[in-house]
Amino acid sequence: SFYEELLSHGILKPLTAPVEGMVVREGSCNYVAPQGISSVVKYYLEQSGADVSYEQHVTRISLRDGRWEVSRREGPPALFDVVILTMPVPQILQLQGDIVNIINESQKQQLESVSYSSRYALGLFYEAGTGIAVPWATQYIADNPCIRFISIDNKKRNIESPEAGPSVVVHTTVTFGSEHLDSDPAEVQQIILSHLQRIVPSLPKPSSIKCQKWRYSQVTRAVPNCPGQMILHTQPLLICGGDGFTRSNFDGCIESAMSLAEAVKPHL
């Protein structure tokens, strides 16, 4: 039903662009978000009617008179009746305040067992009208020590237009990501570009480039038995979830969201 709803609103569309080197699982169906994956999140936030605050870096969670006091890097702390944490699991364990003692030893062990792969993403942006002469929209690379995935993003999303310039997205291998996790980003960018030049020598010079470190890319080991969520404190409710409690794909995120919703409902 989630797919049907998103398809009916044009937020998801079936993937029709040619993809080289993709492992296709029998019975699976692949989709693309023409306006980017953030459009899925924005759609659900709009449906919820929630008042959303962005760029709030949470640092501490403590109990105050039967409610949760949430402190952030900038601005005063705020009080909440229910707190749901869906950031990467290692970041939950980095939070300060009463939460440190509220997480019991068994839960702590389960949370500490979660692991993620790390990679870099490189975006190359071009002026409108620039031609990128390759026969594919997306390609998985099997034999390069640095690059695993290249996408001509406007082709992949099937939204080529004369007004918008094309863009290329590159993802590194997991091994390269872990080996260069603390390297100088400018140095990493040059290494990726040199490999990209060898793989796609016809690629024109971009007008701008963005290199992004993705420390918590995909879950390689989830919370044991993939419960979807974990209640850390009942009254008031403090609960955590996300792909670290299932798996890193859309289905895994939906499973965790449904599990979280069921657990939170009695507290509303």
N, C-alpha and C positions, 0 to 999 in steps of 0.2 A: 504493500500500500504506500510506503514511503517513496518507492521508485515511481509508482503511477502518479502520485501527486506532483513530484518534482518534474516528471516528464510532461505532464499536462500544462505546467506553467512555463515550460521551456527552459527551466533551470538546469536540467540534465537533458542530453540528447544521446542517442546511440552513437558509439564511436564508429565512424565509417572511413576515416582517413587510414591510408596504408601504414602499418607498423611492422618494421623489419625486426626479426629476432625475438619476438614476444612468445613466451611460453603460454599457450592457450590451454586452459583446463577444460575438460569436457563438461558441457552443460553450463559453463559460465557465460555471462553476458557483460560486455564492457561499455561504459558510458563516458561521456566527457561533459564538463561544465563549461559552456561557451564563454561565460563571463568570469571564469576562474572559480576555484573551489570555495573561495570566500563567499561567493554568491549563495551557496547552500546555507552557510551559517547565517548570513544576513536575512535570508528568507525566513528561517525559523525564528530569529530574533524579532523580526517584524510581526510574525504571526502571534508571538507571545505577548506583545504589547509591553514588554519590559522596558524600564528606563535603564539604558546601558551606559556605563562609564568605562572608557577605554584608558589604556596606558596607566593602570593602577598597579604598581609593583608591591604585592603583599609581602610583608616581612615577618609578621608576628600575629599569632592568634591566641587570645587568653579569655578566660571566663570572667565576666563582670556582672554580678547580680542576676544570674540566670540567663544571661545572653552572651553572645560572642563579641568580644572587642577585637576588631581586625585593624591592625596597624599597617601602614604602607610607607614606602620610602619617602614620599612627599605628601604633605597635607595631614590634617588631624585624623586620629583613629575614628572608626565608625562602628556602631552596634548593630547586630543582626540576630534574628531568632533562629535562623537555619543557615549553615555554611556548607556549600558543596564545592569540593576541590577537584578540578579535572586537569590540572597541569601535569607534566611528566612526573612520575613517582619520585625520582631523586630530589626534585624541587619541593615536594611535600615534606620530605625528610629534612630539608634544610630550614624549614620554618622554625621560628623561635617562639617563646612564650609557653603557656600551659600545655599546648599541643604536644610538646616534647614528652611530658610525663603522662599525658592521656593515652598516647599510642602504647598499647601493652606489648610485652616482650614477643609474644607469638605474632602479633600483627607486624611488629617492627621487622622480624625475621622474614616474613612473607614479602613485605615491601622492599626490603634490602635485596631480595633475590631477583627483582625485576631488572632486566638489562635492555639497553637500546643500542642500535647501530648509530654511527655518526657519519655525516657526509657534508660535502660542500655543494651548493647550487650556484651556477653562474648564469646570469642573464645578459644577453647581448641584444641591444635595441638599435633599430635601423630607421632611417628616414623613409617616409612614404614613397612608394614607387621602386624601392630597392628590390632587385630580383635575387632569389636564393635558388640556384639551379641544382636541386637534388631530387631524385625520384620518389622519395619517401617523406612522410610527415613526421614520423618518429622512428628512432632506431635504438635497439638495445645492442651494446657492444660487448662481445664475449671475451675478447683477447687483449684488452688494453689495461695496463696497471693503474691508470688514473681515471678514465672515463667509462661509465657504465651505460649512460642514457643520454641521447640527444633528441630534442624535439624542436621542430619549426612550429612554434606554439600557435600561431594564427591558422596554420594548415591543420594542425591537430584538432583545433576547436572548430574548424570549418567556418571561419569568420573573416576570410580574406576580403579586404576592401581597399579601393584606391586612396582613401583618406588616411588610413592607419598604416604605419610602417610595420614590417614584420619583426618578430622577435625570436630569438633562439634560446632555449633553456638547456643547460647541461648539468647532469648530476654525476658526481664522482662515485667510484667504487667504495664499498664499506672499508676495505683495507686502507685505501688512500686517505679516507676521512679520519680513521683512527690514528694513522701514522703522522698526520699533519694537524691534529686537533689544536695544538697550541702554537702552530707556526704563524709567522707574519702573514696576514691576509693578502697583502700586495704580492708577496712571494708566491703564495698558493695560486693566486689569480694568474700569474705569469706561467706557472707550470701547467695549469689546466689549458690555457690558451695555446701553449706550444703543442700539447697533445692534440688539441682540437684542430689545429692547423694541419697536422699530419693526417688526421682522419678525414677531414673535409677541406682539402686545399683550396677549393673554389670559393670558400666563404668570404664575402666582402668585409671590409673594415667597418665595424659598428660605430654609430655616433655616440653611444654610451654603453658602459658595462657596470653590472652590479654583482659582487661576489658575496654570498651569504653562507655563514657557517651554520650548519644544522646539527647542533650537538645531540639532540634527541630526535633522531630521524624516524626510525621504525622500531617497534617493540620486537626484540629477539627472544625474550623470555618474559612472559606475563606473570601476574600473581598466580600462584598455583591453583589449578582447577578453574581458572577464568570465571570468577563469580560475578563479574560485571560491576560490582561496587563493594565497598567495605565501610561499615559503620564504626567510627572511632569513638563517638559519644552519643548517647541517646537523648538526654534532656539537658540542655538544648541539643538539637541534632547537629552533629558534625560528621559529614560523610564524604568519601572520596570515590572517584570513578574515572572513566576514560579508557583509551585503548590499552593502557597498561594493565587493565583488569580483564581484557578480552584479547583483541588482536588489532593490528594497524591496517584496517581497511574500513570502508564505509559501513559494511555490515557489522563489524566489530564495534564501531562507534555507536550505531543505532542500538545494538544489544545492550551496551552499557547504559545508554540514555534511558532505555525502557526500564532497566533494572533500577536505576537511580530514581526515576519517576515513581515507581511502585513503592520504594522505601520512603520517599519524601512525602507522598500523599497524606498519610495519617497525621503528619505534623503541620499540615496547612490549616 
